[in-house]
């Protein structure tokens, strides 16, 4: 059985010349949502990280002082193999499309995709690629609407079931009250703030 150890983040060293490139911003988002849910693998001989290098970088950026690791005692060649196989296994893994689409649809229904590793556009594209027809997370622009103050007025069509729609009305009404604006402005501002927070 592997032994888990809590160590200082600054006591660890990045594996040199790691060929893997990770998304530190996305990993930081996941750490903020879930915390650390699996240990880093560290070579006991020199405190070099073999798996979880980018997670460690995200931890440092977030200002974490400690993290959980498991130690292995390996030579340089075996360390290199562990780094390579950890990266490679992610590359060759696949998905069961039916199960993935079910999980993604549940995320769409919840309205909360933060911490999944996917953004809304990626979920949309994946479900479309898997030809899931009984959902839609996109907006439609309705043409031929009257003009107001020389600007086009558009409808936003939301494809929601009754449960989702009740939640949506509750959320938007609360936002409108807090922001002291109408429902349309509350919806617009919520999307804008989320867009800005994600740095898109």
WOURNOR-V657017 format. One record per backbone hydrogen bond with DSSP energy under -1.0 kcal/mol. CO is the residue of the C=O (numbers start at 1). NH is the residue of the N-H. Records with the same first field share a line. If there is no record, write none. Layout:
CO->NH, NH
This chain:
5->69
7->67
8->11
9->12
13->49
22->24
23->27
24->28
25->29
26->30
27->31
28->32
29->33
30->34
31->35
40->70
41->50, 51
42->72
43->47
47->13
48->43
51->41
52->56
53->57
54->58
55->59
56->60
57->61
58->62
59->64
65->9
67->7
68->40
69->5
70->42
72->44
75->79
76->80
77->81
78->82
79->83
80->84
81->85
82->86
83->87
84->88
85->89
87->91
88->92
96->100
97->101
98->102
99->103
100->104
101->105
102->106
103->107
104->108
105->109
106->110
107->111
113->116
119->123
120->124
121->125
122->126
123->127
124->128
125->129
126->130
127->132
128->131
148->151
151->148
158->160
161->165
162->166
163->167
164->168
165->169
166->170
167->171
168->172
169->173
170->174
171->175
172->176
173->177
174->178
175->179
176->180, 181
182->186
183->187
184->188
185->189
186->190
187->191
188->192
189->193
190->194
191->195
192->196
193->197
194->198
195->200
